[in-house]
Amino acid sequence: MRPTFMGFETATRGLMVNQKSLDIVGNNVSNIGVTGYTRQRTDLVSLNVNMRYTRYNQNSVPFAGQGANVYGVSQIRDKFLDKRFREEYADVGYYSVTSGVIEDLAAAIDEVTPSTMSTAISKFQDTWGEMLSKNITESTGAANLLAQATQIVQVFRQMSAKIDNVWGQQQYSMSLEVENINSILSRIAQLNDTISQERFNSMTVGNENYRPLELLDQRNVLLDQLSQYADISYEEQSDGQVTVWMGAKSDTNPPAVQGDAYQQLQLQVNDSDPQFKTVSVFWAASGQDVNFASGSIRGNLDMLNGRGLGASSGRNESFTQGILYYKDKIDQFAKTFADAFNSVVELADPATNLAYDPPRYKTLFVFENDAYENAAGITINGDWEKDSTYLITNLVNKLDGGGDTNNTYAARAANVFENILDFGEFQGTIYDYITFYSVTKLGNDGDYANSRLDAVSSISDDLLNQIQQVSGVSMEEEGVDMLQYQKAYDAVARVFTTLDEMLDKLINGTGLVGR
């Protein structure tokens, strides 16, 4: 015969198990909408009657049926989905940066028809045509031409300044990201330490694998955030801590977080030569440059240091077509444009009234720094800027029998707009080159970045939905669980009534001893 009060113990455990399960259901419902919260559940185990360590071998049947216990509270989480989401989220971070930078470059270059540069050059061309048609006096035409040339110079310089501004804004944005990464690494290390201590303090025999769930949720949120900045990997340790790597896990790439210790990232602007200004990101402790395959830090590095095929590894540049690449396109445009028109107006030798041999030409456009012939430094020749008639005095086509109305130089200038010019990476007309860097290059780069961003965002959103289905709180499922535990609770309470009636019968309804 079993012990008399064992049934009450079994029923008591049943009440406690279902009460705790109802508590967890209520906790889940209360945390709907809380960022990073993972649905929890009670892990129930049936009590095991073990006669192994008894002094005498006994039949265990009389001791069976002692109910259930709550073994622990765990999270419903799929680690494989977490890993896949964080991999895709790194790509989202990369293409978010590249797409945004290209949009900023498009606004800086401003080649939406009618474009600023195209309009300025078109007016410059029209003025040459007016001089050639002799509908206006040459002095008036020269003044108009100077005004249009000044406008082109201003557009070149403004475009260069805007591109520099894009670079500066992106560098500042990247510095904020580095600060945020350092903060995240610090908080993960702190959580590692707290989780380890909490696990040790609450650990009992049989439930060593159960950990402080709310702290795990906080750490998972930080890992999700960190994965946007770089490709990450991590390993869970037996004490509940995680070791985190940013970039490929290797002997040459130490963990970013290990236990309660973490590394700090540092951003450096390499500006010893302003023409080749770049940035680098490295681990402060070792001075080793980061080598991230994806994420927003990789995207920033590619955009800030990207010079295309003209990149030099010695200057920390990349072969991506980034901000430096498009700055080079504008600089090349300014140089080729200046060279073309500086070889148009041929000078006469005052001593002979004949052309020089070899020919000499009037310099219309110059650069403030001869070492850097770029759009930021292009300007009007000082003599022309002071006196618009500089353009039409002492010319071969005037002194060589043509008279004051001979404007062969204007015809030569008009032809420049139709000539095939060598822009280095591209050969074509001036207008063809504008289309090349603004529509062909910038447009294609923008389309590619946007299409990749749409693709990886769609995948990451789908994975996030799958994670939500697994780990998120569902009112329907919690409602079903609540009814189940409530019914079980009511049933166990009914067991108490039955046991009470049985005990009353045993004590008060049986005969007296010896009767």
Phi, psi and omega in degrees: 000136182286162177302145188297319187263007181298325179298322178294323178296318179298314181294322179299315178298321178299317177298316182295319180297313182287328176296316179295321178297321176294324177299317181292322176300314178298323178295319178299313182297322181294336184259014175299129179090352178284125184302125174085356183292135179249133181303137181250160177211155175271133175263112185259144177227144175280138180295133182262125176272108185247116181262011188297321188260011176284154183292322180242141178292126182230161173283126185276354184302317181298339182260002179286163176079037181267013170091206187227163176227157171278112181287327179174175176246125184236172178258151174262099186216140179254107184294330179293318177295321177302314181297314181295318180298315183292328174294315179291325182294329175296320177293323176299316178299319181295308185283339172296319179292309184296319179296317180295320180294318181296323175297319178295321178295320179299321178292324180290316180286327172055057180256026173283127186299133355280126186282157178297312182292313180300320180295316181297317181290323179298319178293323177298317178295317180299323181292320174300319180296324178293321178294323181291327182281351178063024178279348179227157177293153183293328179292321177293318178298320180297321178294317178296320181296318178299319180297318180290323177296320177297322179296318179296316178301316179297320179296315177304311183292322178294318179298316179297317180295321179294320178295320175299323179293321175299316179299313181297318179295320180291323177296320178294318178300320180293322179298323177293323178296318179298318177299319180294320177300314179300322178294318180296315179299319179297317182290324176297317179298319178296317178295322176306312182296315181294317179299317180298316180292317180297319180296319180293319183291328184259003186286132173231164182296126177103341180232039182297336184274355180273136188230168178293105193293319182296325177290325176296321178299316179299318181291323178296321177298318179294321178295321176298315180296318182296327183292343177286334184272334183196162173288124184238157170219158183204157178230134176276135180262164184296337181269009178094351179278165175236144172256126188243133173247140171251119190092181184297139177285119182203171179293333182270357180238092182294159181300144174285327175225130175218112186065230178261014178253148180211158177263160177244138174272152177224137179254135180228134175265122180265096188236029178297329174239107185303332181290337184234045182286130179223177175233157174220150178236130183215163176282126187299323185291318185258341185076008183278130178297145177287155179224071181273139180274337182206190181092168185292331177295317176297318178298318178296316180298317180295320182285320182284327184253001187283116180241010179070212183292343179274010184290150176237123180295333179293339178256013178066027180268160178242164182274003175291146176277085183256207185295319181296325178299312182286331173295320176298323180297318179290321178296317178296322177299312181298317182293313181296319178299313180297316180299320182297315183274346173279359177240032184249310188267103187276135181273150174257148176282116183302333183287327185242350187059021179244169179290149174290156175229106004287165185299150172237149185231155176286132177278117180264321182239138178228173179239141184295329180233115182297335181286333181233094177273088186227173183295331181291337185246004181289141180205176180275140173308134184303321180295320179289321181297325181281328186215112183296336181286353175307328184292330192245013178253148175058050181251148181298314185289350174266316186283339184270051173084003185273332183083180186294336185266002179283113182237050177304324180300327179293323177295320179296320179294319180298327180290336181303324183291341180256347183288153174275116182254153180264109179260018180089273180286343187219141174240128180173189179283171178302315181290325176299322182291322176300316177296322182300307187277336184266321183261306184293303184284299184296320179296314180295317178298319179294317179298317181295313181298318181292320179293320177293321178297317178299318183294309183290328177294321179296317180294315181295322177296320178295317178295322178296322176295320178296319177298319180296322179295325181277311191257344182282162180275125177251122180300324181295312181293319179294325177295318178298315179297321181298316178296320181297311182291325178296317179295319178296320179298314180297321181294318179295322177298325177294329177298321178302317181297317180296315180296323178297318178296319179296317181292323177298318179296320183292319186276315189258346186252359179260164184287164179282152180294133176084003183282000000 
